[in-house]
Amino acid sequence: MPTLHWQKSSYSSEGNNCLELTTTPDGELRLRESDDPATTLTVPPVGLRSLLDVVRRGIPGRPGR
């Protein structure tokens, strides 16, 4: 298994509670919380893009956005 090079989010502070991201050789993205690096979420780039679009716009029909 190749070594993955994790990057911290630019929004993360110097302490723990950081979101880290890496790309696998097959092009998928992995996300993890720095407090629990053994647990990762693996998504294709289009999946992460869709998630971020929903977070930015809000969920249609939900109040507050």
N, CA, C and O atoms as a GROMACS GRO file, in nm:
protein
  260
    1MET      N    1   0.085  -0.118   0.000
    1MET     CA    2   0.000   0.000   0.000
    1MET      C    3   0.089   0.124   0.000
    1MET      O    4   0.181   0.133   0.081
    2PRO      N    5   0.062   0.219  -0.089
    2PRO     CA    6   0.147   0.339  -0.097
    2PRO      C    7   0.126   0.430   0.023
    2PRO      O    8   0.020   0.429   0.087
    3THR      N    9   0.227   0.508   0.052
    3THR     CA   10   0.217   0.607   0.159
    3THR      C   11   0.130   0.723   0.112
    3THR      O   12   0.151   0.777   0.003
    4LEU      N   13   0.033   0.760   0.193
    4LEU     CA   14  -0.054   0.873   0.160
    4LEU      C   15  -0.001   0.999   0.227
    4LEU      O   16   0.046   0.994   0.341
    5HIS      N   17  -0.009   1.110   0.158
    5HIS     CA   18   0.039   1.238   0.211
    5HIS      C   19  -0.081   1.324   0.247
    5HIS      O   20  -0.147   1.381   0.160
    6TRP      N   21  -0.109   1.331   0.377
    6TRP     CA   22  -0.225   1.402   0.427
    6TRP      C   23  -0.198   1.552   0.436
    6TRP      O   24  -0.088   1.594   0.472
    7GLN      N   25  -0.299   1.632   0.402
    7GLN     CA   26  -0.290   1.778   0.412
    7GLN      C   27  -0.400   1.826   0.506
    7GLN      O   28  -0.512   1.776   0.502
    8LYS      N   29  -0.367   1.922   0.589
    8LYS     CA   30  -0.466   1.983   0.679
    8LYS      C   31  -0.544   2.090   0.603
    8LYS      O   32  -0.491   2.156   0.514
    9SER      N   33  -0.668   2.104   0.641
    9SER     CA   34  -0.751   2.211   0.586
    9SER      C   35  -0.691   2.346   0.624
    9SER      O   36  -0.636   2.363   0.733
   10SER      N   37  -0.702   2.442   0.534
   10SER     CA   38  -0.652   2.577   0.564
   10SER      C   39  -0.737   2.644   0.672
   10SER      O   40  -0.696   2.746   0.728
   11TYR      N   41  -0.853   2.589   0.704
   11TYR     CA   42  -0.939   2.642   0.808
   11TYR      C   43  -0.909   2.580   0.944
   11TYR      O   44  -0.969   2.620   1.044
   12SER      N   45  -0.818   2.484   0.950
   12SER     CA   46  -0.787   2.417   1.076
   12SER      C   47  -0.698   2.502   1.162
   12SER      O   48  -0.617   2.580   1.113
   13SER      N   49  -0.714   2.486   1.293
   13SER     CA   50  -0.630   2.559   1.388
   13SER      C   51  -0.502   2.480   1.411
   13SER      O   52  -0.483   2.373   1.353
   14GLU      N   53  -0.416   2.532   1.495
   14GLU     CA   54  -0.289   2.466   1.524
   14GLU      C   55  -0.305   2.343   1.612
   14GLU      O   56  -0.219   2.254   1.611
   15GLY      N   57  -0.414   2.335   1.688
   15GLY     CA   58  -0.436   2.221   1.777
   15GLY      C   59  -0.493   2.102   1.702
   15GLY      O   60  -0.476   2.088   1.581
   16ASN      N   61  -0.560   2.017   1.777
   16ASN     CA   62  -0.627   1.903   1.715
   16ASN      C   63  -0.757   1.951   1.652
   16ASN      O   64  -0.774   2.070   1.628
   17ASN      N   65  -0.848   1.861   1.626
   17ASN     CA   66  -0.976   1.892   1.562
   17ASN      C   67  -0.956   1.946   1.421
   17ASN      O   68  -1.023   2.041   1.381
   18CYS      N   69  -0.865   1.886   1.348
   18CYS     CA   70  -0.836   1.929   1.212
   18CYS      C   71  -0.892   1.829   1.112
   18CYS      O   72  -0.889   1.708   1.135
   19LEU      N   73  -0.940   1.880   1.001
   19LEU     CA   74  -0.981   1.795   0.890
   19LEU      C   75  -0.859   1.777   0.800
   19LEU      O   76  -0.793   1.874   0.763
   20GLU      N   77  -0.831   1.653   0.764
   20GLU     CA   78  -0.718   1.624   0.677
   20GLU      C   79  -0.770   1.553   0.553
   20GLU      O   80  -0.869   1.480   0.558
   21LEU      N   81  -0.701   1.574   0.440
   21LEU     CA   82  -0.744   1.523   0.311
   21LEU      C   83  -0.625   1.467   0.236
   21LEU      O   84  -0.514   1.520   0.245
   22THR      N   85  -0.647   1.357   0.162
   22THR     CA   86  -0.544   1.302   0.075
   22THR      C   87  -0.610   1.244  -0.049
   22THR      O   88  -0.731   1.220  -0.050
   23THR      N   89  -0.532   1.222  -0.152
   23THR     CA   90  -0.579   1.157  -0.274
   23THR      C   91  -0.510   1.022  -0.285
   23THR      O   92  -0.390   1.011  -0.264
   24THR      N   93  -0.588   0.919  -0.319
   24THR     CA   94  -0.532   0.785  -0.336
   24THR      C   95  -0.482   0.769  -0.479
   24THR      O   96  -0.519   0.847  -0.566
   25PRO      N   97  -0.397   0.670  -0.505
   25PRO     CA   98  -0.346   0.649  -0.641
   25PRO      C   99  -0.457   0.627  -0.745
   25PRO      O  100  -0.437   0.657  -0.862
   26ASP      N  101  -0.572   0.574  -0.703
   26ASP     CA  102  -0.681   0.553  -0.798
   26ASP      C  103  -0.772   0.675  -0.813
   26ASP      O  104  -0.875   0.666  -0.880
   27GLY      N  105  -0.736   0.788  -0.751
   27GLY     CA  106  -0.808   0.913  -0.770
   27GLY      C  107  -0.917   0.943  -0.670
   27GLY      O  108  -0.981   1.048  -0.679
   28GLU      N  109  -0.940   0.855  -0.574
   28GLU     CA  110  -1.040   0.884  -0.473
   28GLU      C  111  -0.982   0.975  -0.365
   28GLU      O  112  -0.860   0.984  -0.348
   29LEU      N  113  -1.071   1.041  -0.294
   29LEU     CA  114  -1.030   1.130  -0.186
   29LEU      C  115  -1.058   1.062  -0.053
   29LEU      O  116  -1.158   0.991  -0.038
   30ARG      N  117  -0.972   1.084   0.042
   30ARG     CA  118  -0.993   1.035   0.178
   30ARG      C  119  -0.988   1.154   0.272
   30ARG      O  120  -0.901   1.241   0.262
   31LEU      N  121  -1.083   1.156   0.364
   31LEU     CA  122  -1.089   1.259   0.466
   31LEU      C  123  -1.082   1.192   0.602
   31LEU      O  124  -1.130   1.080   0.620
   32ARG      N  125  -1.020   1.260   0.696
   32ARG     CA  126  -1.014   1.208   0.832
   32ARG      C  127  -1.007   1.324   0.931
   32ARG      O  128  -0.968   1.435   0.897
   33GLU      N  129  -1.046   1.294   1.052
   33GLU     CA  130  -1.036   1.387   1.164
   33GLU      C  131  -0.903   1.361   1.232
   33GLU      O  132  -0.871   1.245   1.259
   34SER      N  133  -0.826   1.464   1.260
   34SER     CA  134  -0.692   1.443   1.318
   34SER      C  135  -0.698   1.375   1.454
   34SER      O  136  -0.602   1.308   1.494
   35ASP      N  137  -0.810   1.391   1.526
   35ASP     CA  138  -0.824   1.325   1.657
   35ASP      C  139  -0.841   1.174   1.644
   35ASP      O  140  -0.814   1.100   1.739
   36ASP      N  141  -0.887   1.127   1.528
   36ASP     CA  142  -0.914   0.985   1.507
   36ASP      C  143  -0.865   0.945   1.367
   36ASP      O  144  -0.947   0.915   1.280
   37PRO      N  145  -0.734   0.945   1.344
   37PRO     CA  146  -0.681   0.922   1.210
   37PRO      C  147  -0.706   0.782   1.154
   37PRO      O  148  -0.691   0.762   1.033
   38ALA      N  149  -0.743   0.687   1.237
   38ALA     CA  150  -0.769   0.552   1.187
   38ALA      C  151  -0.903   0.543   1.114
   38ALA      O  152  -0.925   0.451   1.035
   39THR      N  153  -0.992   0.638   1.138
   39THR     CA  154  -1.123   0.640   1.074
   39THR      C  155  -1.119   0.737   0.956
   39THR      O  156  -1.091   0.855   0.974
   40THR      N  157  -1.146   0.686   0.836
   40THR     CA  158  -1.144   0.771   0.718
   40THR      C  159  -1.274   0.758   0.640
   40THR      O  160  -1.343   0.656   0.648
   41LEU      N  161  -1.304   0.861   0.564
   41LEU     CA  162  -1.417   0.862   0.472
   41LEU      C  163  -1.358   0.867   0.332
   41LEU      O  164  -1.280   0.957   0.301
   42THR      N  165  -1.393   0.771   0.248
   42THR     CA  166  -1.342   0.766   0.112
   42THR      C  167  -1.454   0.801   0.016
   42THR      O  168  -1.562   0.741   0.019
   43VAL      N  169  -1.429   0.900  -0.069
   43VAL     CA  170  -1.530   0.945  -0.166
   43VAL      C  171  -1.464   0.974  -0.300
   43VAL      O  172  -1.346   1.010  -0.305
   44PRO      N  173  -1.539   0.960  -0.409
   44PRO     CA  174  -1.487   1.007  -0.537
   44PRO      C  175  -1.492   1.160  -0.538
   44PRO      O  176  -1.572   1.219  -0.465
   45PRO      N  177  -1.409   1.226  -0.618
   45PRO     CA  178  -1.410   1.373  -0.620
   45PRO      C  179  -1.548   1.432  -0.646
   45PRO      O  180  -1.584   1.533  -0.585
   46VAL      N  181  -1.627   1.371  -0.733
   46VAL     CA  182  -1.761   1.424  -0.762
   46VAL      C  183  -1.850   1.415  -0.638
   46VAL      O  184  -1.936   1.501  -0.618
   47GLY      N  185  -1.832   1.314  -0.556
   47GLY     CA  186  -1.909   1.302  -0.432
   47GLY      C  187  -1.878   1.412  -0.334
   47GLY      O  188  -1.969   1.469  -0.274
   48LEU      N  189  -1.750   1.445  -0.318
   48LEU     CA  190  -1.712   1.554  -0.229
   48LEU      C  191  -1.762   1.687  -0.284
   48LEU      O  192  -1.808   1.772  -0.209
   49ARG      N  193  -1.752   1.704  -0.414
   49ARG     CA  194  -1.799   1.828  -0.476
   49ARG      C  195  -1.949   1.846  -0.450
   49ARG      O  196  -1.994   1.956  -0.419
   50SER      N  197  -2.026   1.738  -0.464
   50SER     CA  198  -2.170   1.745  -0.438
   50SER      C  199  -2.199   1.780  -0.293
   50SER      O  200  -2.286   1.862  -0.265
   51LEU      N  201  -2.127   1.718  -0.200
   51LEU     CA  202  -2.145   1.748  -0.059
   51LEU      C  203  -2.116   1.895  -0.030
   51LEU      O  204  -2.194   1.961   0.039
   52LEU      N  205  -2.007   1.946  -0.082
   52LEU     CA  206  -1.971   2.086  -0.059
   52LEU      C  207  -2.073   2.181  -0.120
   52LEU      O  208  -2.102   2.286  -0.063
   53ASP      N  209  -2.127   2.146  -0.237
   53ASP     CA  210  -2.231   2.229  -0.299
   53ASP      C  211  -2.354   2.238  -0.209
   53ASP      O  212  -2.411   2.346  -0.192
   54VAL      N  213  -2.395   2.126  -0.150
   54VAL     CA  214  -2.511   2.126  -0.060
   54VAL      C  215  -2.482   2.209   0.064
   54VAL      O  216  -2.569   2.285   0.110
   55VAL      N  217  -2.363   2.196   0.120
   55VAL     CA  218  -2.327   2.272   0.239
   55VAL      C  219  -2.328   2.422   0.208
   55VAL      O  220  -2.376   2.502   0.289
   56ARG      N  221  -2.277   2.459   0.094
   56ARG     CA  222  -2.273   2.602   0.059
   56ARG      C  223  -2.411   2.660   0.033
   56ARG      O  224  -2.440   2.772   0.076
   57ARG      N  225  -2.496   2.586  -0.037
   57ARG     CA  226  -2.629   2.635  -0.076
   57ARG      C  227  -2.736   2.607   0.027
   57ARG      O  228  -2.836   2.678   0.034
   58GLY      N  229  -2.716   2.505   0.106
   58GLY     CA  230  -2.821   2.460   0.196
   58GLY      C  231  -2.908   2.357   0.126
   58GLY      O  232  -2.898   2.339   0.004
   59ILE      N  233  -2.990   2.294   0.200
   59ILE     CA  234  -3.079   2.192   0.144
   59ILE      C  235  -3.207   2.261   0.099
   59ILE      O  236  -3.270   2.330   0.179
   60PRO      N  237  -3.248   2.244  -0.028
   60PRO     CA  238  -3.370   2.310  -0.075
   60PRO      C  239  -3.489   2.271   0.013
   60PRO      O  240  -3.506   2.155   0.051
   61GLY      N  241  -3.572   2.372   0.044
   61GLY     CA  242  -3.690   2.349   0.125
   61GLY      C  243  -3.667   2.354   0.274
   61GLY      O  244  -3.762   2.346   0.352
   62ARG      N  245  -3.542   2.366   0.316
   62ARG     CA  246  -3.512   2.375   0.460
   62ARG      C  247  -3.501   2.521   0.500
   62ARG      O  248  -3.438   2.599   0.428
   63PRO      N  249  -3.561   2.561   0.611
   63PRO     CA  250  -3.552   2.701   0.653
   63PRO      C  251  -3.409   2.736   0.697
   63PRO      O  252  -3.330   2.650   0.734
   64GLY      N  253  -3.381   2.865   0.690
   64GLY     CA  254  -3.252   2.912   0.741
   64GLY      C  255  -3.149   2.936   0.633
   64GLY      O  256  -3.038   2.982   0.663
   65ARG      N  257  -3.181   2.908   0.510
   65ARG     CA  258  -3.085   2.932   0.401
   65ARG      C  259  -3.146   3.016   0.293
   65ARG      O  260  -3.081   3.046   0.194
   0.00000   0.00000   0.00000
